[in-house]
Amino acid sequence: MKAKALPAAIAMTTALSASLLVVSSFDNQAQAQEDEFRWKMVTSWPKNFPGVGQGPERLSQLVDEMSDGRLTIEVFGAGQLVPGFEVFDAVSEGTAELGHSASYYWKGKAPAAQFFAAVPFGMNAQEMNAWLSFGGGMELWNELYDEFGVDVLVAGASGVQMGGWYNKEINSVDDLDGLKMRMPGLGGEVMNRMGVAIVNMPGGEIFTSLQSGAIDATEWIGPYNDLAFGLHQAADYYYYPGWHEPTVMFEAIVNEEAWAELPADLQAILRTAISDVNQSVLDEYTARNNDALETLVNEHDVELRRIPDDVLAQAREHSQDVVAELAESSELATRIYDSYQAFQEKVEDYHAISEQAYYNARNPEGDTAQ
């Protein structure tokens, strides 16, 4: 009888162990779902600034709602916790778990990061989103940031920007010589080769610098944000098109260790909320820019001017050199550039018979803004 009881006892022990493992698994899942996470998010923008500054606020609200308060994100504008140009370091070092900014601000740390913000005469927001999501761009972006201990997700776009505000008329390339201008990224390097002294500063310093004469010209984003900053009070001439920034792609950078501590469901919630913000920021600019431009021109007597053809031609020529030199700066930069260029060539072929052909058909008179 005892010999027969032994297998039964073993079976009961095995069943009990399996049950305990299941219970333990459920307990671990329940514990993960009960854990609460309190994150800080630093940005390069003034707190609650229209468009780009509202994106982080929307992200915080969405995450709080979707997680039922298990993950909350406190948003800090530029200068509230760290200066606007120190967002990357703050996230990399763990001072904040999350950051919202634009990658060309980190060209001193990772020069190739500029490819993911804005390339002069490069891809627009629709094309950039396609490259990042389906052309391998996102994988390259994360590879670039890997040594800094951060992950990155695309978190908004400006759309095609304006060419900038100037305190004097620009009728030819010669009129640029000696100007002091705020323009970041690759566009700033192009303007520097055209005789412009480039000054970098966060958005919150632009108005006073332009008004005081510390700079003679500036670009920011577009009419919606430029009106909010009151740049029309400091300069008379407003130029287009924004050849230097056919879009800026904004980034959400996440501290890798903080990300790894999140349960899988909160990671999914954060990714989903960032994806929402990526689209909503662009949508807001598309919806608001024209109304703001009409206000600037019709109510504030801003002179809207098209950048002269010779300036655009020289900017295009210098842009090719600047981008090619950046591509040669490292093996990874070369791979990023090759991927970017190949995708742009491909998407341009289709857009020539879709988007561009449609715009031409819709507006056969061409440029009527002047």
C-alpha positions as a printed Julia matrix, in Angstrom:
370×3 Matrix{Float64}:
  0.0    0.0     0.0
  2.83   2.41    0.82
  4.55   1.76   -2.53
  1.33   2.59   -4.38
  0.84   5.78   -2.34
  4.21   7.23   -3.35
  3.35   8.1    -6.98
  0.09   9.64   -5.81
  1.95  11.76   -3.28
  4.39  12.9    -5.97
  1.51  13.8    -8.29
 -0.17  15.81   -5.54
  3.11  17.63   -4.79
  3.62  18.44   -8.46
  0.06  19.75   -8.82
  0.45  21.85   -5.68
  3.74  23.32   -6.96
  2.13  24.18  -10.29
 -0.75  25.86   -8.48
  1.65  27.86   -6.36
  3.52  28.99   -9.49
  0.27  30.15  -11.1
 -0.75  31.99   -7.95
  2.71  33.53   -7.7
  2.5   34.64  -11.34
 -0.91  36.23  -10.75
  0.43  37.9    -7.62
  3.39  39.33   -9.54
  1.1   40.64  -12.29
 -1.24  42.14   -9.73
  1.68  43.76   -7.92
  2.97  45.23  -11.17
 -0.46  46.64  -11.89
 -0.68  48.13   -8.4
  2.75  49.83   -8.56
  2.61  53.57   -9.13
  5.25  55.53  -11.0
  5.87  59.26  -10.68
  7.92  60.65  -13.55
  9.35  64.06  -14.38
  9.38  65.34  -17.95
 11.67  68.22  -18.95
 11.2   70.15  -22.18
 13.01  72.7   -24.31
  9.9   74.87  -24.59
  8.24  77.47  -22.36
  5.64  75.87  -20.1
  2.25  75.48  -21.84
  3.53  77.19  -25.0
  1.06  76.74  -27.89
  1.7   73.77  -30.17
  5.02  72.24  -29.23
  4.64  73.14  -25.56
  1.13  71.74  -25.39
  2.25  68.37  -26.72
  3.94  67.33  -23.45
  0.9   68.47  -21.48
 -1.37  66.34  -23.64
  1.0   63.41  -23.21
  0.88  63.73  -19.44
 -2.93  63.88  -19.45
 -3.34  60.89  -21.76
 -0.95  58.7   -19.77
 -2.68  59.57  -16.51
 -6.11  58.75  -17.94
 -5.11  55.53  -19.68
 -3.13  54.2   -16.73
 -5.79  55.22  -14.2
 -3.15  57.19  -12.34
 -0.57  54.4   -12.13
  1.87  56.47  -14.2
  1.83  60.23  -13.75
  4.17  62.64  -15.52
  4.91  66.12  -14.18
  5.88  68.45  -17.01
  8.57  71.11  -16.56
  9.07  73.87  -19.1
 12.49  75.14  -20.12
 14.3   76.56  -17.13
 11.9   75.22  -14.5
 14.0   72.17  -13.64
 16.82  72.35  -16.19
 17.64  74.83  -19.01
 16.09  74.06  -22.37
 19.39  72.96  -23.91
 20.13  70.53  -21.06
 17.11  68.28  -21.57
 19.13  65.48  -23.15
 21.67  65.39  -20.32
 18.93  65.46  -17.69
 17.26  62.37  -19.17
 20.53  60.57  -19.84
 21.68  61.1   -16.25
 18.31  60.24  -14.69
 17.48  63.71  -13.37
 14.23  63.29  -15.31
 12.75  60.14  -16.76
 11.4   61.78  -19.9
 12.24  64.72  -22.15
 10.64  66.54  -25.08
 12.85  68.46  -27.47
 14.4   68.48  -30.96
 17.44  66.39  -31.81
 19.48  69.06  -33.58
 20.11  70.68  -30.22
 22.44  67.77  -29.4
 24.73  68.1   -32.41
 27.68  68.64  -30.06
 27.12  65.19  -28.56
 25.86  63.31  -31.6
 26.22  65.32  -34.83
 24.16  62.81  -36.84
 21.16  63.56  -34.57
 20.49  66.53  -36.86
 19.22  64.17  -39.57
 16.23  63.33  -37.37
 15.15  66.91  -36.72
 15.34  68.8   -40.02
 17.34  68.51  -43.23
 17.38  71.57  -45.53
 15.4   70.85  -48.7
 14.73  67.42  -47.21
 11.61  65.48  -46.32
  8.46  67.03  -44.91
  6.52  65.76  -41.89
  4.47  63.19  -43.81
  7.59  61.8   -45.46
  9.65  61.84  -42.27
  7.0   59.93  -40.34
  6.95  57.34  -43.13
 10.74  56.96  -43.07
 10.88  56.71  -39.3
  8.04  54.17  -39.06
  8.53  52.07  -42.19
 11.93  52.96  -43.65
 14.25  52.03  -40.8
 14.74  55.57  -39.52
 13.52  54.88  -35.99
 15.91  51.99  -35.53
 18.84  54.16  -36.63
 17.78  56.98  -34.31
 17.72  54.63  -31.32
 21.06  53.16  -32.33
 22.55  56.65  -32.33
 21.26  57.36  -28.8
 22.09  53.94  -27.36
 25.45  55.0   -25.89
 23.71  57.74  -23.91
 21.31  55.43  -22.08
 18.14  56.82  -23.63
 15.46  55.54  -25.97
 13.65  57.83  -28.4
 10.2   58.02  -29.97
  9.01  60.63  -32.44
  6.63  63.0   -30.65
  5.31  65.7   -32.96
  6.13  67.7   -36.06
  5.97  71.36  -37.0
  5.23  70.95  -40.69
  6.99  73.26  -43.17
  8.24  76.27  -41.25
  8.6   79.91  -42.21
 11.86  81.35  -43.5
 12.27  83.75  -40.6
 11.96  87.32  -39.32
 14.36  90.02  -40.48
 14.94  93.62  -39.48
 15.85  94.52  -43.04
 14.78  93.51  -46.52
 16.56  90.59  -48.15
 16.7   91.22  -51.9
 19.81  89.16  -52.69
 22.47  86.97  -51.12
 24.58  90.09  -50.48
 21.99  91.35  -47.99
 22.73  88.39  -45.72
 26.38  89.26  -45.23
 27.16  90.16  -41.61
 23.67  89.5   -40.22
 23.4   87.93  -36.77
 20.66  85.29  -36.83
 19.22  82.64  -34.56
 18.89  79.43  -36.59
 19.78  75.97  -35.22
 20.86  72.77  -36.92
 21.98  72.21  -40.48
 20.11  75.26  -41.72
 22.2   77.43  -39.43
 25.41  75.95  -40.88
 24.15  76.7   -44.39
 23.38  80.31  -43.48
 26.8   80.63  -41.87
 28.38  79.72  -45.21
 26.31  82.47  -46.78
 27.86  85.11  -44.53
 25.44  85.0   -41.57
 26.72  84.87  -37.99
 24.66  82.16  -36.31
 23.59  82.5   -32.68
 21.91  79.63  -30.83
 19.45  80.25  -28.02
 16.3   78.62  -26.62
 12.92  79.95  -27.71
 12.28  81.94  -24.56
 15.23  84.25  -25.3
 14.39  85.05  -28.92
 12.08  88.06  -28.53
 14.3   90.1   -26.23
 17.38  89.3   -28.34
 15.64  90.41  -31.53
 14.14  93.49  -29.91
 17.43  94.59  -28.34
 19.41  94.12  -31.54
 21.53  91.29  -30.15
 20.37  89.47  -33.28
 19.16  90.92  -36.58
 17.0   87.99  -37.64
 15.53  84.78  -36.34
 13.51  81.78  -37.32
 11.31  80.06  -34.78
  8.58  77.75  -36.04
  5.7   79.35  -37.88
  2.88  81.9   -37.59
  1.05  80.19  -34.72
  4.09  80.22  -32.45
  5.62  83.41  -33.84
  2.44  85.35  -33.06
  2.4   83.93  -29.54
  6.0   85.13  -29.02
  5.11  88.57  -30.41
  7.96  88.49  -32.91
  6.06  90.94  -35.12
  6.79  93.57  -32.48
 10.52  93.15  -32.99
 10.87  92.7   -36.78
  8.94  93.88  -39.83
  9.78  91.39  -42.56
  8.51  87.81  -42.54
 10.01  85.5   -45.16
  8.98  82.17  -46.68
  9.48  79.31  -47.55
 11.22  77.51  -44.72
 13.79  75.72  -46.88
 15.94  75.11  -43.81
 13.25  73.17  -41.94
 10.69  71.44  -44.18
  9.59  70.11  -40.82
 11.07  69.67  -37.39
 10.39  66.28  -35.87
 10.13  66.6   -32.1
 11.38  63.8   -29.9
 10.39  62.09  -26.67
 13.54  60.76  -25.06
 13.19  58.2   -22.27
 15.75  57.12  -19.69
 16.46  53.44  -20.43
 16.55  52.34  -16.79
 13.26  54.09  -16.0
 11.7   52.55  -19.1
 12.82  49.05  -18.09
 11.17  49.45  -14.68
  7.74  50.03  -16.22
  5.4   47.02  -16.57
  4.62  46.04  -20.15
  1.15  47.57  -20.06
  2.47  50.98  -18.95
  5.13  50.85  -21.64
  2.36  50.26  -24.18
  0.33  53.12  -22.75
  3.29  55.49  -22.97
  4.06  54.48  -26.57
  0.42  54.95  -27.55
  0.18  58.37  -25.91
  3.37  59.54  -27.62
  2.01  58.33  -30.97
 -1.14  60.37  -30.36
  0.92  63.46  -29.58
  3.04  62.94  -32.69
 -0.05  63.42  -34.84
 -1.93  65.96  -32.72
  0.96  68.46  -32.62
  1.18  68.49  -36.42
 -2.59  68.73  -36.71
 -2.65  71.75  -34.41
 -0.05  73.58  -36.46
 -1.93  72.81  -39.67
 -5.16  74.11  -38.14
 -3.75  77.26  -36.54
 -1.0   78.59  -38.79
 -3.09  80.25  -41.49
 -5.33  82.1   -39.03
 -2.24  83.34  -37.22
 -0.64  84.44  -40.5
 -3.74  86.41  -41.44
 -3.62  88.12  -38.06
  0.04  89.02  -38.51
 -0.48  90.44  -41.99
 -3.92  92.05  -41.68
 -3.88  93.27  -38.09
 -0.18  93.87  -37.41
  0.9   94.99  -40.88
  3.66  92.43  -41.16
  5.29  92.43  -44.6
  5.2   88.89  -45.98
  8.0   88.31  -48.47
  9.21  85.39  -50.55
 12.9   84.55  -50.2
 14.62  85.64  -53.47
 15.45  82.92  -55.96
 19.2   83.54  -55.81
 19.16  83.08  -52.03
 17.25  79.81  -52.37
 19.6   78.6   -55.11
 22.7   79.29  -53.05
 21.11  77.78  -49.93
 20.34  74.62  -51.91
 23.93  74.4   -53.15
 25.44  74.87  -49.68
 22.91  72.43  -48.19
 24.21  69.63  -50.39
 27.73  70.23  -49.12
 26.73  70.54  -45.46
 24.66  67.36  -45.5
 27.33  65.4   -47.38
 30.0   66.47  -44.88
 27.82  65.4   -41.97
 27.26  62.04  -43.65
 31.02  61.49  -43.73
 31.51  62.28  -40.04
 31.07  58.68  -38.85
 30.14  55.2   -40.03
 26.71  55.51  -38.4
 26.16  58.96  -39.92
 26.85  57.45  -43.33
 24.27  54.72  -42.79
 21.69  57.25  -41.57
 22.31  59.51  -44.56
 22.15  56.63  -47.03
 18.84  55.47  -45.55
 17.43  59.0   -45.48
 18.49  59.85  -49.03
 17.26  56.58  -50.51
 13.86  57.0   -48.87
 13.55  60.64  -49.95
 14.33  59.77  -53.56
 11.74  57.01  -53.5
  8.99  59.06  -51.88
  9.69  62.05  -54.15
  9.06  59.89  -57.21
  5.59  59.03  -55.98
  4.78  62.46  -54.56
  5.61  64.02  -57.93
  2.57  62.27  -59.4
  0.42  62.46  -56.26
  0.88  65.33  -53.79
  2.75  67.76  -56.04
  0.63  67.05  -59.12
 -2.51  67.53  -57.04
 -1.31  70.86  -55.61
 -0.52  72.06  -59.11
 -3.97  71.01  -60.32
 -5.68  72.6   -57.34
 -3.8   75.87  -57.72
 -2.78  76.31  -61.38
 -1.87  79.96  -60.74
  1.05  78.88  -58.57
  2.38  81.05  -55.72
 -0.23  83.74  -54.95
  1.09  84.78  -51.53
  3.13  87.75  -52.74
